[in-house]
Amino acid sequence: MNKPHKHAALIKAWADGAEIQYRNSIREVWRDVSGNPAWCTMAEYRIKPKTIKYRLALVEGVRSDWVNAAMNGTEEYRIQNSSSFIKWLGDWQVVEI
């Protein structure tokens, strides 16, 4: 029996529609694959992780201040224009989940 390709599981996932990313020793950041992946043995591949984008706001509560999260521009606008809004606790963040 032949040994499976180094990236066999990822090749199957890609064939089934998964988005693939790659990186190599020269570029340490993950890059999206456009078109067909080369499946080089010198590169590292992964299924593109899902991400969420959020921005945290400090808002005034009845007994104490608390944190609220905006997940999109509409929520950002609603929070910022509410009477309990104090300030943003930073810029938009994107995290892998």
N, CA, C and O of each residue as an XYZ file, in Angstrom:
388
protein
N       0.835     -1.183      0.000
C       0.000      0.000      0.000
C       0.879      1.244      0.000
O       1.848      1.330      0.754
N       0.535      2.201     -0.846
C       1.306      3.432     -0.944
C       1.037      4.326      0.259
O      -0.055      4.332      0.827
N       2.074      5.087      0.631
C       1.940      6.060      1.706
C       1.148      7.257      1.184
O       1.439      7.739      0.089
N       0.152      7.756      1.933
C      -0.637      8.906      1.469
C       0.247     10.149      1.303
O       1.272     10.289      1.970
N      -0.158     11.026      0.422
C       0.529     12.303      0.206
C       0.587     13.064      1.533
O      -0.329     12.963      2.349
N       1.646     13.814      1.744
C       1.827     14.589      2.971
C       0.604     15.464      3.275
O       0.239     15.644      4.437
N      -0.012     15.992      2.248
C      -1.147     16.905      2.427
C      -2.476     16.257      2.022
O      -3.411     16.967      1.651
N      -2.578     14.940      2.085
C      -3.755     14.224      1.587
C      -5.064     14.722      2.212
O      -6.042     14.955      1.502
N      -5.079     14.882      3.514
C      -6.317     15.316      4.190
C      -6.715     16.726      3.746
O      -7.899     17.009      3.560
N      -5.723     17.610      3.576
C      -6.011     18.974      3.133
C      -6.426     19.006      1.668
O      -7.281     19.803      1.283
N      -5.830     18.149      0.852
C      -6.213     18.070     -0.560
C      -7.675     17.659     -0.670
O      -8.429     18.229     -1.458
N      -8.074     16.663      0.126
C      -9.475     16.235      0.112
C     -10.389     17.358      0.591
O     -11.436     17.601     -0.009
N     -10.000     18.050      1.676
C     -10.815     19.153      2.189
C     -10.945     20.245      1.128
O     -12.032     20.792      0.940
N      -9.856     20.567      0.435
C      -9.887     21.574     -0.627
C     -10.810     21.120     -1.758
O     -11.592     21.917     -2.276
N     -10.725     19.844     -2.142
C     -11.579     19.311     -3.203
C     -13.055     19.375     -2.810
O     -13.933     19.475     -3.667
N     -13.313     19.315     -1.508
C     -14.684     19.402     -1.002
C     -15.127     20.844     -0.746
O     -16.229     21.072     -0.246
N     -14.272     21.824     -1.087
C     -14.667     23.230     -1.002
C     -14.037     24.057      0.097
O     -14.351     25.241      0.211
N     -13.166     23.493      0.909
C     -12.530     24.264      1.984
C     -11.571     25.300      1.412
O     -10.915     25.060      0.397
N     -11.495     26.450      2.070
C     -10.520     27.468      1.690
C      -9.187     27.102      2.340
O      -9.133     26.757      3.520
N      -8.111     27.182      1.550
C      -6.787     26.757      2.006
C      -5.861     27.962      2.113
O      -5.934     28.893      1.310
N      -4.986     27.927      3.122
C      -3.935     28.919      3.275
C      -2.589     28.200      3.288
O      -2.511     27.005      3.572
N      -1.528     28.952      2.975
C      -0.185     28.374      2.984
C       0.810     29.360      3.581
O       0.557     30.562      3.654
N       1.935     28.827      4.000
C       3.089     29.643      4.382
C       4.331     28.797      4.172
O       4.279     27.568      4.171
N       5.450     29.488      3.995
C       6.719     28.787      3.865
C       7.737     29.423      4.786
O       7.404     30.344      5.531
N       8.965     28.953      4.749
C       9.973     29.451      5.680
C      10.370     30.897      5.383
O      10.877     31.589      6.266
N      10.148     31.360      4.159
C      10.495     32.739      3.803
C       9.422     33.694      4.309
O       9.740     34.722      4.906
N       8.154     33.363      4.077
C       7.034     34.179      4.545
C       6.372     33.481      5.705
O       5.774     32.417      5.548
N       6.481     34.077      6.854
C       5.966     33.445      8.066
C       4.470     33.656      8.260
O       3.876     33.034      9.141
N       3.849     34.514      7.462
C       2.415     34.772      7.623
C       1.618     33.849      6.713
O       2.089     33.443      5.651
N       0.410     33.525      7.145
C      -0.476     32.690      6.343
C      -1.053     33.523      5.218
O      -1.465     34.663      5.431
N      -1.085     32.957      4.016
C      -1.633     33.618      2.831
C      -2.736     32.734      2.251
O      -2.640     31.507      2.267
N      -3.785     33.381      1.736
C      -4.849     32.632      1.076
C      -4.343     32.074     -0.244
O      -3.619     32.755     -0.969
N      -4.714     30.851     -0.559
C      -4.401     30.247     -1.853
C      -5.424     30.758     -2.853
O      -6.630     30.682     -2.613
N      -4.944     31.274     -3.965
C      -5.866     31.664     -5.037
C      -5.691     30.659     -6.169
O      -4.572     30.397     -6.611
N      -6.777     30.113     -6.624
C      -6.693     29.081     -7.656
C      -6.363     27.731     -7.053
O      -6.790     27.409     -5.944
N      -5.596     26.945     -7.797
C      -5.238     25.602     -7.340
C      -3.964     25.644     -6.499
O      -2.969     26.227     -6.930
N      -3.970     25.042     -5.311
C      -2.752     24.996     -4.499
C      -1.666     24.171     -5.189
O      -1.968     23.235     -5.930
N      -0.410     24.522     -4.945
C       0.708     23.781     -5.534
C       0.998     22.491     -4.770
O       1.570     21.554     -5.327
N       0.609     22.441     -3.506
C       0.858     21.297     -2.621
C       2.335     20.936     -2.565
O       2.693     19.760     -2.624
N       3.194     21.949     -2.450
C       4.639     21.732     -2.318
C       4.940     21.079     -0.977
O       4.318     21.404      0.034
N       5.871     20.183     -0.973
C       6.240     19.534      0.279
C       7.013     20.475      1.196
O       7.109     20.222      2.397
N       7.568     21.559      0.648
C       8.325     22.520      1.448
C       7.416     23.566      2.110
O       7.864     24.291      2.997
N       6.171     23.649      1.698
C       5.247     24.629      2.263
C       4.360     23.967      3.306
O       4.193     22.747      3.332
N       3.805     24.800      4.155
C       2.858     24.342      5.168
C       1.476     24.838      4.747
O       1.330     25.989      4.335
N       0.482     23.992      4.848
C      -0.886     24.328      4.446
C      -1.828     24.115      5.619
O      -1.543     23.346      6.537
N      -2.962     24.816      5.570
C      -4.007     24.615      6.566
C      -5.339     25.043      5.971
O      -5.387     25.796      4.998
N      -6.426     24.550      6.574
C      -7.745     25.046      6.225
C      -7.853     26.438      6.836
O      -7.507     26.640      8.000
N      -8.332     27.390      6.052
C      -8.449     28.763      6.535
C      -9.377     28.788      7.747
O     -10.534     28.376      7.655
N      -8.872     29.272      8.883
C      -9.715     29.286     10.077
C     -10.827     30.326      9.970
O     -10.700     31.328      9.267
N     -11.902     30.064     10.674
C     -12.982     31.042     10.754
C     -12.518     32.159     11.687
O     -11.756     31.925     12.625
N     -12.981     33.351     11.420
C     -12.607     34.492     12.249
C     -13.854     35.261     12.670
O     -14.912     35.164     12.049
N     -13.694     36.021     13.736
C     -14.715     36.977     14.126
C     -14.049     38.336     14.270
O     -12.864     38.439     14.588
N     -14.830     39.363     14.032
C     -14.364     40.735     14.147
C     -15.224     41.409     15.211
O     -16.448     41.287     15.202
N     -14.565     42.127     16.133
C     -15.320     42.781     17.188
C     -14.602     44.043     17.656
O     -13.414     44.233     17.397
N     -15.350     44.900     18.352
C     -14.810     46.101     18.972
C     -15.497     46.258     20.314
O     -16.721     46.160     20.406
N     -14.711     46.503     21.356
C     -15.261     46.591     22.706
C     -15.500     48.035     23.122
O     -14.702     48.928     22.836
N     -16.615     48.236     23.802
C     -16.979     49.558     24.297
C     -17.238     49.498     25.798
O     -17.809     48.533     26.306
N     -16.815     50.531     26.487
C     -17.151     50.694     27.893
C     -18.466     51.468     27.950
O     -18.587     52.548     27.371
N     -19.445     50.906     28.653
C     -20.751     51.554     28.759
C     -21.145     51.668     30.223
O     -20.709     50.882     31.065
N     -21.963     52.644     30.506
C     -22.408     52.903     31.870
C     -23.582     52.001     32.212
O     -24.568     51.938     31.478
N     -23.465     51.303     33.338
C     -24.541     50.459     33.819
C     -25.221     51.092     35.017
O     -24.818     52.165     35.467
N     -26.241     50.445     35.533
C     -26.983     50.967     36.680
C     -26.111     50.965     37.932
O     -26.049     51.965     38.647
N     -25.436     49.844     38.199
C     -24.615     49.732     39.411
C     -23.128     49.917     39.140
O     -22.390     50.379     40.010
N     -22.686     49.559     37.935
C     -21.267     49.719     37.580
C     -21.142     49.729     36.064
O     -22.064     49.343     35.345
N     -19.998     50.172     35.599
C     -19.746     50.180     34.161
C     -19.494     48.756     33.685
O     -19.051     47.911     34.462
N     -19.769     48.488     32.424
C     -19.555     47.167     31.863
C     -19.094     47.287     30.417
O     -19.058     48.383     29.858
N     -18.745     46.161     29.822
C     -18.210     46.123     28.460
C     -19.244     45.520     27.519
O     -19.890     44.523     27.843
N     -19.389     46.133     26.359
C     -20.285     45.643     25.325
C     -19.457     45.441     24.062
O     -18.495     46.175     23.837
N     -19.812     44.465     23.237
C     -19.064     44.185     22.011
C     -19.919     44.477     20.788
O     -21.076     44.068     20.703
N     -19.325     45.189     19.851
C     -19.943     45.403     18.538
C     -19.338     44.380     17.588
O     -18.124     44.179     17.577
N     -20.185     43.734     16.790
C     -19.709     42.724     15.843
C     -19.781     43.209     14.398
O     -19.329     42.522     13.481
N     -20.353     44.399     14.201
C     -20.440     44.964     12.848
C     -20.683     46.473     12.964
O     -20.861     47.002     14.061
N     -20.687     47.142     11.834
C     -20.840     48.588     11.821
C     -22.162     49.081     12.374
O     -22.222     50.143     12.993
N     -23.220     48.316     12.154
C     -24.531     48.707     12.667
C     -24.535     48.703     14.193
O     -25.043     49.629     14.825
N     -23.960     47.646     14.778
C     -23.888     47.575     16.237
C     -22.955     48.649     16.782
O     -23.218     49.225     17.837
N     -21.869     48.917     16.067
C     -20.940     49.972     16.489
C     -21.673     51.313     16.565
O     -21.516     52.051     17.537
N     -22.458     51.623     15.559
C     -23.212     52.876     15.519
C     -24.221     52.941     16.672
O     -24.338     53.962     17.350
N     -24.950     51.835     16.886
C     -25.957     51.782     17.946
C     -25.328     51.997     19.318
O     -25.851     52.758     20.132
N     -24.206     51.326     19.574
C     -23.547     51.450     20.877
C     -23.015     52.868     21.072
O     -23.235     53.485     22.114
N     -22.318     53.373     20.065
C     -21.687     54.690     20.182
C     -22.720     55.801     20.371
O     -22.422     56.816     21.000
N     -23.905     55.627     19.845
C     -24.934     56.657     19.943
C     -25.930     56.428     21.077
O     -26.929     57.138     21.193
N     -25.645     55.431     21.910
C     -26.527     55.207     23.059
C     -26.140     56.169     24.190
O     -25.004     56.639     24.250
N     -27.072     56.450     25.062
C     -26.811     57.383     26.168
C     -25.848     56.812     27.205
O     -25.286     57.569     27.996
N     -25.642     55.489     27.220
C     -24.754     54.870     28.206
C     -23.315     54.697     27.705
O     -22.449     54.250     28.458
N     -23.055     55.048     26.441
C     -21.711     54.893     25.871
C     -20.722     55.816     26.583
O     -20.985     57.004     26.769
N     -19.563     55.238     26.985
C     -18.492     56.031     27.596
C     -17.342     56.207     26.606
O     -16.973     57.329     26.260
N     -16.777     55.076     26.154
C     -15.675     55.148     25.187
C     -15.396     53.774     24.601
O     -15.783     52.751     25.165
N     -14.717     53.769     23.457
C     -14.239     52.527     22.856
C     -12.981     52.093     23.589
O     -12.170     52.928     23.991
N     -12.820     50.798     23.761
C     -11.663     50.258     24.474
C     -10.571     49.782     23.509
O      -9.681     49.024     23.897
N     -10.641     50.219     22.283
C      -9.634     49.857     21.287
C     -10.258     49.827     19.910
O     -11.444     50.106     19.738
N      -9.434     49.481     18.928
C      -9.883     49.384     17.549
C     -10.513     48.020     17.297
O     -10.566     47.170     18.186
N     -10.991     47.827     16.069
C     -11.544     46.530     15.672
C     -10.471     45.456     15.796
O      -9.314     45.683     15.443
N     -10.853     44.301     16.293
C      -9.982     43.145     16.442
C     -10.519     42.000     15.596
O     -11.732     41.829     15.474
N      -9.624     41.222     15.014
C     -10.009     40.017     14.273
C      -9.268     38.858     14.922
O      -8.043     38.879     15.036
N     -10.018     37.846     15.346
C      -9.422     36.679     15.998
C      -9.905     35.397     15.324
O     -11.039     35.308     14.854
N      -9.020     34.419     15.293
C      -9.380     33.098     14.759
C     -10.157     32.344     15.819
O      -9.838     32.404     17.007
N     -11.191     31.627     15.367
C     -11.963     30.811     16.314
C     -11.943     29.362     15.876
O     -12.534     28.509     16.538
